[in-house]
Amino acid sequence: MMLGDLGVWQSTESLTAEQAAEFARQLEAWGYGALWMPETLGRDVFVHSAWMLSQTRKLLLASGIASIYGRDAFAAHCAGATLAEQSAGRFVMGLGVSHTVVVEGMRGQAYKPPVPTMRAYLETMAKAPYFAVPPAEPAPKLLAALGPKMMALAGELADGAHTYHATPEHTAQARAILGPGKLLCPELPVLLETDPGKARAAARTAVGGYVGLPNYRNNWKRLGFTDDDFENQGSDRLMDAVVAWGDETAIRNRIKAHHDAGADHVCIQALRLDGGAGPAMETLRLFAPSAR
């Protein structure tokens, strides 16, 4: 797997299929190792990955994260094998348990205990048949893991973990739980803005919606944040810890902090000051591996 040390996390839901393909080709030209794409209730991330893989030659495509409630374990296994074979190993499968508000409130399904549900899903995937030409190597499976129990499961039954809105301190804890030889790929929101007021306002636009989700709250509490930090879409302290804002040097230092803490690959989510949904292209150009 040629993930490289830096990738991009970006929703492409606001882009047409051709615009998304052009975006992926630009990231490839800039030398990024992977594009991580989320899955909500828009495009199927596996179907969309097939399109994006067909439009690129070197870039890895990763689901960040595909919900296990979106398809059964057999379907996920077959999708991963199909994409791995058709792309010659350029697909990374990120899997997660999503959130109660999405699973029950939007999908109309019952949300089950996260760790045993994910364990059963992975065990079923491991036994699932695949009656087509197999890939040379299976697609790596990474779990969306924040808490220590899910992180331990990622080390036991998967190839590693993909964390979201986590801090370098969390990355160090995750590495200690995963141990060596497992992939650790944290996402990092970045914002090129040196004015604290503007930067934190933009950070709240991007991160504030996660403050009310129990999975994220519990993780931030384990890192020392309190209920006071969750008021008004997040305290300045929380925004500063989750979002790397400032000048180029400040952001590069935060990326380095994750690598120093044990990350193999950091995928940056380049935020726009106006809160828009599209990618912040100038930021991505600045931090491109080819620009080093």
Buried (B, 14 or more C-beta within 10 A) or exposed (E): BEBBBBBBBBBBBEBEEEEBBEBBBBBBEBBBBBBBBBBEEEBBBBEBBBBBBEBBEEBBBBBBBBBBBBBEBBEBBBBBBBBBBBBEBBBBBBBBBBBBEBBBEEBEEEBBEBBEBBBEBBEBBEEBEBEEEEBEEBBBBBBBBBBBBBBBBBBEBBBBBBBBBBBBBBBBBBBEBBEEEBBBBBBBBBBBBEEEEEBBBBBBBBBBEBBEBEBBBEBBEBBEBEEEBBEEBBBBEBBBBBBBBBEEEEBBEBBBBBBEBBBBBBBBBBBBBEEEEBBBBEBBEBBBEEEE
